[in-house]
Amino acid sequence: MLRPMPVNNAPIAFATEPTLDQLIAQVNGNTMRVQTAETTGSTISIHGLPAIRANISMAPPRNFRLTGEAALMGQVLDFGSNDEEFWAWTTADGWPGLVYCRHDQYQYSSARQLLPVEPTWISQAMGLVYFEPGGNHQGPFPTTDGNLEVRTIVNSPSGTITKSTIIDKTYGFVLQQHVYDQAGNTLASALASAHRFDPTTGVSMPHRIDLKLPPAQMEFTINVYDYRINQPMTSGNVFVKPQRSDARAIDLANMNLQMMQPGAAPPTGATNVSPGFIPAGGNYQAQPQPGYQTPSQSPYQVQPYNQMPPQSGVPVNTMPRQPAVNYLPQAQYDTPKMRGFDVRR
């Protein structure tokens, strides 16, 4: 018999409309109560492909690991980070190999062309959001569904980055996150839902996360059955970068690397070419990434930041109203048939 799905209602965080400081304190307090978190029974659904089993481990702020395994194929995905560096590997077509980069070199490297945000951003998308004290935070601005938005402006070597964080006005859940470049193009988006409150730790976490990385043309959904919060990690080396014999290791901070448009043929005479990258110094130029094509049916709409009115009181990004009682979508309770017996998944 499978254990039942626990449902716990979160306490009300705001009886009246909160201030910016109160919003930040609520979100940061939730994250700071998490020393470690691991998922149990999680899956990843990549657009157009069947769901695969996933293992996710987090230890804020930078320790993160997401691996995915498919039946008959073994491991097909590995995103991770520790205090010094991050890495990414997948069997997806055109992926160059095991790419990695130091955190302090990320903003100055080719990594931003392949990964618009570091893999640690996934842990933020999964509810571990932290507003840096003294940061340029603005708001709160009301959204059309009655929730609140906080905008954070960050100056980077590549220009101004704007992050939009949508927060539930009653429970303080982080519902949406969007990252925009200086031109207003979306670099990353996350929609979190099915939040549940753990009364033992006082932490609220989402159990469904929809992620989009338009520059990398990646879109996937994470579904989590449950979390193990502040318990010993299942592995002592979970945050160690793997050594793979089946993939070329590529340092994205290497100045001799240039990006090449996925699917394009290597230039004539080019040698030692890895998909997605070509060595610098040849008689050819790096090509830009192709434009991201928005799917015909999207679970939520993202409004370009440069079209958002800056004044308070104007609604911005929209999403369905978060229910007062938070629960996993009913679709996850489908009743399969097995040898004549009804069982619950």
PESULBEL-V688452 format. One line per field, one symbol per residue. ss: DSSP state (H for helix, E for strand, C for the rest). phi: phi as a letter, one per 20 degrees, with the letter a starting at -180 (. if undefined). psi: psi as a letter, one per 20 degrees, with the letter a starting at -180 (. if undefined). A space follows every 10 residues. Layout:
ss->???
phi->???
psi->???
This chain:
ss->CCCCCCCCCC CCCCCCCCCH HHHHHHHHHH HHCCCCEEEE CEEEEECCCC CEEEEEEEEC CCEEEEEEEE CCCEEEEEEE ECCCEEEEEE CCCCCCCEEE EEHHHHHHCC HHHHCCCCCH HHHHHCCCCC CCCCCEEEEE EECCCCCEEE EEEEEECCEE EEEEEEECCC CCCEEEEEEE CCCCCEEEEE EEEEEEEECC CCEEEEEEEE EEEHHHCEEE EEECCEEEEC CCCCCCCCCC CCCCCCCCEE ECCCCCEEEC CCCCCCCCCC CCCECCEEEC CCCCCCCCCC CCCCCCCCCC CCCCHHHCCC CCCCCCCCCC CCCCCCCCCH HHHCCCEECC EECCC
phi->.effefccef ffececfeef ffffffffff ffedebbcec meccdegncf fcfccccbbg edfbbccccd fmdmfcbbdb acfebcbbbb eggnffqeeb afgfdffddf fffecfcfgf fffffeoeec efgnfedcpe dfdfenecdd dddcecgepf dddddecffd emfeebccdc efenffebbb ddblfcdeff dmddcfdccd dccgfeldbb cdddfadddl dgffbfdfde ffddedbfec efeffedcfc ggnefffgnf cledgnbcff neebdfefff ffefgfddfb ddegffdeff ffndfcgdbg ffffdebfgf gedgdfdbln decdf
psi->pqqqoqpppq qphohrprrg hhgghgghhg giiogqpqqp kqqpoqpjqq qqqqpppqnq hioqpoqqpq piibpipopr qahhrrrpqq jqpiphbnqr qqgiigijri hhhgohqqhi hhhghjimqp oppjrmpqbq pqrhjjaqpp ppppprhjap ppppopppig ijqogqpppq ahijqphqqp opalqqpohg ikppqqjpop qpnghjlppr ppppgrqopk qpqipikhkp pqopijqppo oiioijqqqq ppiqqqqpiq qlpqpiqqqr iakqqqqrqq qpopqhopir qppphiipph qqipqcqqrq ppqhoprqqh hijqorpoli qpqp.
